[in-house]
Amino acid sequence: LGEIVCLNIEKGDIIWKVDAGTLFGHKTGKWGTSECLLVFDNKVIYTPSGDQTTMVALNAETGETVWKSQPLGDAGAYVSPILITHKGKRQIIGSTGVNVFGVNPDTGTIQWTFDEWGEKGKDKISPNSPLYKDGRIFISQGYNTNSVLVELNNDLTAVNVIWRNDDLDTHHGHFVLVDGHIYGSNWISNNQGNWVAVDWNTGKTK
């Protein structure tokens, strides 16, 4: 439902709580909110999505709003944002049902968005947080949508596509990068799939 609660870890007492789903007009898919909050620099990061805002930062001590990003208008994803560092700059990488995007962690400004899913389109469901390494971001969303590797520019304001792969479209369970290969399962149906290995640099199925 999007309620955010800060608890005392010794007694379980509520220190503060915010009905963030209602406050920020969250827009969800049929499974509601499914997000592990990102906490850093005394901020709590939440992705309500919708028409008011896309991502917000709350003060970790008080629950007060620190910043709100601009809205992208679509429903939320079922994943958690990640914090990355590229060229000495930090950025939050988040997802909605349609977009993957980068947010300035100090101001909340959305610096880039990606929704170029190709001919197969996208089912407006994002079940996996992106995978990041060395300025490159791997995205795989299941449901017969191709996976994509994009690369950030030097000032973190845009991404360009490095390769696409039609074999690895992980639905649940995420994926890992080990020794230059991405390992995950693909989507045949909601209860079927095969294990797949893809070369990180070339996008070729191994």
N, C-alpha and C positions, 0 to 999 in steps of 0.2 A: 504493500500500500504506500510505501515511500515515507514512513515515519522513521526519523533518525533519532536515536537515543544514546546519550552518553551516561555510562554507569560507573559507579565506584567499584573497583575490582575486588576490594576486600569484603564489602557488605552487600553489594548489589544495589545500593541506593541510586535512584535516578538523580543525576547532577543537572542535566537539562535534556529537553526533548523538543523536536521540531516536526510538525506535520508537514514535511517538505513536499510530499506529493500534492497536497492541497494548496499549500502556499505558493508553489511555483507552477501550478496547473499542469502537473505531469500528464503525459500521454503515453500509455503503454499498449503493448500487444495483449493477446488473450491470457498470457501467463503472468501479468503484472510486473512488478519490479523484481529483478534478480541480479543484484550487483553487490560486489564487495567494495565498500567505500575505500578510496585512496586517501591516505592520511600522510601529510608531510608539511613541514614549515608551519606547524600550528593551524593547518587548514584541513578540512574534511571535504572531499570532492564527491559530488553526487550528480547524476545525469538524469534529470527529470524529462528532458526532451519536450516536445510540444510547441505551442505557439507563443509562450512567454519567454522562454529561454531554452538553451540546450544543456548547458552544464553550469553548476553553481559551486561556489566555495563557501563553507561555513567556518566560523572561528571555532577551533577545537575545544577551547575553554568555555565558551559561552553559547555557541550555537547561532550567533548572529551572522547575518549574511555579509561576506567579504566582497564578493563580486558575482555577477551574473553574465554569462555569455549571451550573444545574440541568438535568437531562435532559428532553427532550421525547419521547423514545422512538422517534422515527421515523428512517428512513435519511437519509443525507446528500444534498446537492444536488451539482450539477456547476458551481458558480459560486464567486465570491470575495466575501468580505464587504467592505463599504465603511464609511468613517468619515465621519460628518456632524456639523455643528454647527447647532443650532436654539435660538433664544432664549438664546444664550450657553452652552448646554450641549452636550457632545459625546455621541455615541452610535454604537455599531457596529450596522449593519444587516446581518443575516445571513439565510441561507436553509437550510432542510432540504428533504427531498422533499415535505413537506406544509405546513410553516409558513414564513412570513417573520416575523422577530422583531427586537426592539431590545435591545441589551445595554449596560449601564453599563460604560464602558471601564476604570474604576478598580477595580470590585468583581467584575465578571462576572455580576451579577444580570440576569436577563432581565426587562425592564420591560414588554414587551407582546408579544403574538403575534397573527398574522393568518392565518386559514385559511378565510375565508368566500368560497369560490370560486364559489358560486352553483349553479344547477340543473345546469350541465354538469359540475360536479365538477372533479377534477384527477387527472392521471395519475401523481401522486407522483414526478414528475420536474421538477427546476427547472434549466433550461438558461441562464437569464439573471440576472445581478446586477441588483438594482433600480436605478432612475434617480431621483436626488434633486434637488430644487430648492425653496428657500423653504418648508421645512416639509412639503412634499408628496413622496410616494414613488410612483413608477409601477412596476407589476409586470406582467410579461407572460411566460407560461410555455409557450406553444405547445400543441400537441395538442388544439386546439379548445376550450381554456379561455379564458374572457373575460379581457381585460386590465382592470386596476383602478388607479385613482388614490386613494390614501388620504392623510389629513392627520394629522400629529402634534398632540397637545394641547400646551399650553405647558410642562408639566413632563416631557414625553417618556415618559408612562406609558400612553398609549393612542393608537389611531388610529381614525378614522372614514372611511367610504367617501364620496368626493366624486362619482365616476362610474364606470361600467363601460362597456366597449366590446366588442362581439362580432366586430368586423372585424379588429382587430390582435391576433394571438396568435403572436408571434415564437417560432420554434423555435430556430434557430441564427443567429448573427451580430449579436445584440443590437439596439439601437435608439438613436437620438440625438434630442436636443431642440435645434431650431434655430428661432429667431424665433417662438416660441410654438407650434410644432408638433412632434409626435413622429413620426419617420419610421422605418419598419421594414418587414419582410416578414411576411406571415401564413403560417399553416400549412394547407395543403390535404392534403398527405401528406408523408412524410419527404424527398421530393425535388421537391416542388412548392409554390409559393406566389406571392403577388402583392405588389407594393409598396403600402404603405398610409401615408396621412398622417392624423393625428388631432390635433384642437385640444386643447392642453394644458389650457385653462381649462374647456371645456365637455364634452370627451370625444366630440365629434361627428366622424365620419369626413368628411374633406374631399375 
